[in-house]
Amino acid sequence: MQPVGAAVPLRVDIAEKTFRSAQGVSITALQGLSFEVRPGEFACLFGPSGCGKTTTLRILLGLDKDFSGSFQLPQGGSNRIAAVFQEPTLLPWRTVEQNVRLALPKSLRAKSLDELFDTLGLAGMRSLYPAELSLGLARRAALARAFATEPAVLFLDEPFASLDNRPPSGFGNCF
């Protein structure tokens, strides 16, 4: 098993991120965003819809490189980064278990997922396809995929939106 966690903090300094509307108007999505998350810390971005939370995550994940500023991802430990987006993004032709195992690095491919599936209430859903799941169960499968990789950093973009207000057993202290 590889060590989980990171030794160097996440540092973010986004001076500005703008978009162009279809009419050519410049829209500022982010401006002057600066923060640091030290090893072992848990951080949340709060704000109204459209204030740049998802845009920030897309920048930190390297999915949006058109911004001014800089960031430093944590280093040390496993260096693995996982993300769970607002939509579960499961491959429809793969089962729940296949979707989770697909994300595993080679060193973790033989790993037992029993405890993870039990904790997330997915034990009986392993052989189902995404179309056979409710949105809440699909979100749990996406969470399982991220947790299974034992990431040093886990980025979550509203992953609990469709989950029941009573979590499965063993998951109660996370909400």
C-alpha positions, -999 to +999 in steps of 0.1 A: +000+000+000+013+034-009+012+062+016-018+084+015-016+122+019+007+149+009+037+166+025+035+199+007+004+221+008-020+231-019-013+267-028-037+287-050-033+322-063-057+328-092-054+365-102-082+363-128-103+339-149-126+354-175-149+339-201-162+354-233-200+353-238-216+344-272-220+382-277-183+388-270-188+403-235-160+395-211-173+379-179-150+377-148-155+343-131-127+346-106-106+374-093-080+376-065-086+341-052-057+330-029-056+303-003-035+275+011-046+241+023-019+224+045-015+186+048-042+170+068-066+199+064-101+198+049-112+229+029-145+239+013-153+266-012-187+281-004-207+306-025-237+312-046-242+295-080-220+310-106-193+324-083-165+302-096-163+272-074-164+246-102-142+268-123-116+268-095-117+230-094-114+227-132-083+249-130-068+229-102-075+196-121-057+210-152-090+210-172-089+248-177-055+264-184-067+298-196-064+319-165-039+343-149-022+332-117-007+300-104-012+271-082+008+243-067-007+209-061+005+190-030+035+168-034+047+139-014+028+107-004+011+090-034+007+122-055-026+107-067-055+132-072-091+121-075-122+142-084-159+137-081-179+160-103-215+172-101-225+145-125-214+109-117-197+104-151-198+066-151-192+046-182-226+032-192-212-001-207-193-010-175-208-023-142-204-004-109-174-025-099-158-021-134-162+016-132-145+017-098-117-006-108-110+013-140-096+042-120-072+021-099-035+023-105-018-009-113-005-013-078-041-013-064-059-034-091-061-066-069-074-046-039-105-058-022-134-034-026-157-052-001-154-027+027-157+003+005-188-010-012-203-019+022-196+015+036-211+033+007-242+010+005-232-004-028-225-041-019-255-054-037-250-030-067-216-041-079-228-060-110-254-033-120-249-009-149-253+029-144-286+029-162-299+005-135-290+029-107-308+059-091-289+092-093-280+089-056-265+054-061-246+066-092-231+094-071-221+068-045-204+048-073-185+079-084-174+085-048-163+048-045-142+053-077-125+083-061-120+068-027-107+035-041-076+052-056-064+062-021-057+098-033-034+123-017-059+150-027-096+146-033-116+173-051-153+171-047-178+192-067-212+189-050-210+151-049-236+147-021-264+166-039-286+136-046-276+114-017-300+104+010-299+125+042-292+094+062-258+079+050-251+042+049-237+026+080-201+035+087-203+068+068-221+088+094-193+111+106-186+125+071-217+147+068 
